[in-house]
Amino acid sequence: MGYLLKQQTFVLRSSLSHLLLGTFIFFLCYFVFLSLRFWINKSAIDVRTSDGWGYIALFIYGLTIALAYSMTFTGLETRVKVIGFLMTPCNPIEKYLSRVIIATVTGFVGILLTYFLADGVRMLLDWAIVGKQVHSTIPGFFNALGDFAEGLTDTRDFPATISALALWVYSLTFFILCSSVFRTKAFIKGIGLYNLFVIIGLIIVGTILFLVVGNYDDGDVGDREDFFNATMVAVSVILWLFSALNVWWSYRNFKQSTIL
C-alpha cells in the first residue's frame, strides 16, 4: 500500500498541484476582497471582532474538500491510462483505497495548509499596505469548527448537529461516486446533482415537519421538539445508509472501469 500511495501520488502530481494552487489562489482572492476597503482607507484590520471570516473560510474549505473528492479517480479517462493502472501489482480494493486516501489527505491536510499559507500572505499584505498590527483569521476558523463540535456534546443541539455531520459524510461519499461515474467535469456535474437531491430532501423533510408539527397546539412545545429531534435522527440514519451505498456503488463502478 505504501508503494501504491507513492506511485499514485506521482501519477497524480500534476492534478494535485493544480488543485492546491487553485485553492490557494481562491482563498487569497477571498481575503483580498474582504481586505480591500481596509487597504484603501489605510485602517487596521482586526479579524478577531467578527467570526464571519472564519465561518466563510470554513465553508470554502468544505467546498474545496468536495472538489478534491470529485478528483478521486482522475487520470483514468483513457484506455492507455487504465492499462497503466491495471499493471500495478495490487488488488482492486487496494487501488480503490489508495485513491480515496490520497483524496482524503489532499482535501483535509493539503487544502488546510493552502488556507494557512493564504492567510499568511494576507497578513503580510496587511502589514505592508496598512503598516499596523495585523491578526490571523485562523483562530476564527477553528472557533467556527469548535461551534460545530459543541453541538455534538450539547443534548439540545445534538440531533441537528449529528444530521449535519451525516450530511457532510454523505456529501464526501457522493463526490467519490461522481468521480467514479463521470470521467470529466465530475465536480460540476456532481454539484448540479447534489443541489437537486438536497432541494428534494429539504422539500420532503420540510413538508413532513410542516404537516405534523403544525397539528400540535401552541402548548405542545415539548412534543414539537421531540418530533423534530426524532426527524433529525431519522434523516441521519438515512444519510448514513446512502453514504454506505455511495461507497459500494463507487467501488463497483471503479472495479468495472478497470476491467478491459
C-alpha positions in Angstrom: 0.0 0.0 0.0 2.9 2.3 0.7 4.3 1.7 -2.7 0.9 2.2 -4.3 0.3 5.5 -2.5 3.7 6.8 -3.6 3.2 5.6 -7.2 -0.3 7.1 -7.5 0.8 10.4 -5.9 3.5 10.6 -8.5 1.0 9.9 -11.3 -1.5 12.5 -9.9 1.2 15.1 -9.1 0.1 17.5 -11.8 -3.6 17.3 -10.9 -2.9 17.6 -7.2 -0.6 20.6 -7.7 -3.2 22.4 -9.8 -5.8 21.7 -7.1 -3.7 23.1 -4.3 -2.6 26.1 -6.3 -6.2 26.8 -7.3 -7.4 26.6 -3.7 -4.6 28.9 -2.6 -5.5 31.5 -5.2 -9.2 31.1 -4.3 -8.5 31.7 -0.6 -6.2 34.6 -1.3 -8.8 36.3 -3.6 -11.3 35.9 -0.8 -9.0 37.6 1.7 -8.1 40.4 -0.8 -11.8 41.0 -1.5 -12.6 41.4 2.3 -9.5 43.4 3.0 -9.7 45.8 0.0 -11.7 48.5 1.8 -9.4 48.4 4.8 -6.4 48.8 2.5 -8.0 51.8 0.7 -8.7 53.5 4.0 -5.3 52.6 5.5 -7.1 51.3 8.5 -6.1 48.3 10.7 -7.9 45.0 10.2 -9.0 43.2 13.4 -10.5 40.0 12.2 -11.0 38.9 15.8 -14.0 41.2 16.1 -16.0 39.1 13.6 -16.4 35.3 13.2 -17.7 35.8 9.7 -14.2 35.4 8.3 -13.9 32.1 9.9 -17.3 30.8 9.0 -17.0 31.7 5.3 -13.4 30.3 5.2 -14.8 27.0 6.8 -17.5 26.9 4.1 -14.9 27.4 1.3 -12.7 24.7 3.0 -15.6 22.3 2.9 -16.4 23.1 -0.7 -12.8 22.6 -1.8 -12.6 19.3 0.0 -15.6 18.2 -2.0 -13.6 19.2 -5.1 -10.7 17.1 -4.0 -13.0 14.1 -3.6 -14.5 14.6 -7.0 -11.0 14.1 -8.4 -10.5 10.7 -6.6 -10.4 8.7 -9.9 -8.9 11.4 -12.1 -6.3 10.2 -14.6 -8.3 7.2 -15.8 -10.0 8.9 -18.7 -8.3 6.9 -21.5 -7.7 3.3 -22.2 -3.9 3.8 -22.0 -4.1 5.3 -18.5 -6.4 2.4 -17.4 -3.9 -0.1 -18.7 -1.1 1.6 -16.8 -3.2 1.5 -13.6 -4.0 -2.2 -14.2 -0.3 -3.1 -14.4 0.2 -2.1 -10.7 0.5 -5.4 -8.8 -2.3 -4.8 -6.3 -5.9 -5.9 -6.0 -8.8 -3.6 -6.8 -9.6 -2.8 -3.2 -6.1 -1.6 -2.5 -6.2 0.5 -5.7 -9.5 2.0 -4.7 -8.4 2.7 -1.1 -5.1 4.3 -2.4 -7.1 6.9 -4.4 -9.5 7.6 -1.6 -6.6 8.0 0.9 -4.9 10.4 -1.5 -8.1 12.4 -1.9 -8.6 12.5 1.9 -5.1 13.7 2.7 -5.1 16.2 -0.1 -8.5 17.5 0.9 -8.2 17.7 4.7 -4.5 18.4 5.1 -3.3 19.9 1.8 -6.1 22.4 1.4 -5.9 23.3 5.1 -2.2 24.2 4.6 -3.1 26.3 1.5 -5.6 28.2 3.7 -2.9 28.8 6.3 -0.5 30.0 3.6 -3.1 32.3 2.0 -3.8 33.8 5.4 -0.1 34.4 6.0 0.2 36.2 2.7 -2.8 38.3 3.6 -1.2 39.3 6.9 2.0 40.3 5.1 0.0 42.4 2.7 -1.9 44.0 5.6 1.4 44.9 7.3 2.9 46.2 4.0 -0.1 48.3 3.0 -1.6 49.4 6.3 1.6 49.3 8.4 -0.3 48.5 11.6 -0.8 45.4 13.8 -2.3 42.5 11.9 -4.2 39.4 13.0 -4.8 36.0 11.7 -8.2 34.5 10.6 -7.1 31.0 11.7 -8.5 31.4 15.3 -11.9 32.4 13.8 -11.7 29.4 11.5 -11.2 27.0 14.5 -13.8 28.8 16.5 -16.3 28.1 13.8 -15.2 24.5 13.8 -15.5 24.4 17.6 -19.0 25.7 17.5 -19.9 22.7 15.4 -18.1 20.3 17.7 -20.0 21.8 20.7 -23.3 20.7 19.0 -22.1 17.1 19.3 -21.9 17.4 23.1 -24.9 19.6 23.7 -28.0 17.4 24.1 -30.3 20.1 22.8 -28.4 20.6 19.6 -27.2 17.1 19.2 -29.9 15.8 16.7 -29.4 18.7 14.4 -25.6 18.6 14.6 -25.5 14.8 14.0 -27.7 15.2 11.0 -25.4 17.9 9.7 -22.4 15.6 10.2 -24.2 12.8 8.4 -25.0 15.2 5.5 -21.3 16.1 5.4 -20.2 12.4 5.2 -22.9 11.8 2.6 -21.5 14.7 0.6 -18.0 13.4 0.5 -19.1 9.9 -0.5 -21.4 11.4 -3.1 -18.5 13.2 -4.8 -16.4 10.0 -4.7 -19.3 8.3 -6.5 -19.4 11.1 -9.0 -15.7 10.7 -9.7 -16.2 7.1 -10.5 -19.2 7.8 -12.7 -18.2 11.0 -14.6 -14.7 10.9 -16.1 -14.8 14.6 -17.0 -16.1 17.6 -15.1 -17.1 15.4 -12.2 -17.3 18.3 -9.7 -19.5 20.5 -11.9 -21.9 17.6 -12.7 -21.8 16.5 -9.1 -22.7 19.9 -7.8 -25.7 20.1 -10.0 -27.0 16.6 -8.9 -26.1 17.3 -5.3 -28.1 20.5 -5.2 -31.0 18.8 -6.9 -31.0 16.0 -4.3 -30.7 18.4 -1.4 -33.6 20.5 -2.6 -35.8 17.4 -3.0 -34.7 16.2 0.5 -35.5 19.6 2.1 -38.9 19.7 0.4 -39.7 16.2 1.7 -38.5 16.8 5.3 -39.9 20.3 5.4 -43.3 19.1 4.3 -43.3 16.3 6.9 -42.4 18.8 9.7 -45.0 21.3 8.5 -47.8 18.8 8.3 -47.1 17.1 11.6 -45.7 19.9 13.8 -48.4 22.2 12.5 -51.1 20.0 14.1 -49.7 20.5 17.6 -51.2 23.1 19.9 -49.1 26.1 21.0 -48.7 24.5 24.4 -47.2 21.3 23.0 -43.7 22.8 22.7 -42.1 19.6 24.1 -43.9 17.4 21.6 -42.9 19.5 18.7 -39.2 19.4 19.8 -39.4 15.7 20.3 -40.8 15.1 16.8 -38.2 17.5 15.3 -35.4 15.6 17.1 -36.8 12.3 16.0 -36.9 13.5 12.4 -33.3 14.7 12.5 -32.2 11.3 13.8 -34.2 9.5 11.1 -32.6 11.8 8.5 -29.2 11.0 9.9 -29.8 7.2 9.6 -31.0 7.6 6.0 -27.9 9.7 5.1 -25.5 7.1 6.7 -27.2 4.3 4.7 -26.9 6.4 1.5 -23.3 7.1 2.3 -22.6 3.3 2.5 -24.5 2.9 -0.8 -22.3 5.6 -2.4 -19.1 3.8 -1.3 -20.3 0.4 -2.5 -21.5 1.9 -5.8 -18.3 3.9 -6.4 -16.2 0.8 -5.8 -18.3 -1.2 -8.1 -18.0 1.4 -10.9 -14.3 1.7 -10.3 -13.8 -2.1 -10.4 -15.8 -2.4 -13.6 -14.0 0.6 -15.3 -10.6 -1.2 -14.8 -11.7 -4.4 -16.5 -10.8 -4.4 -20.1 
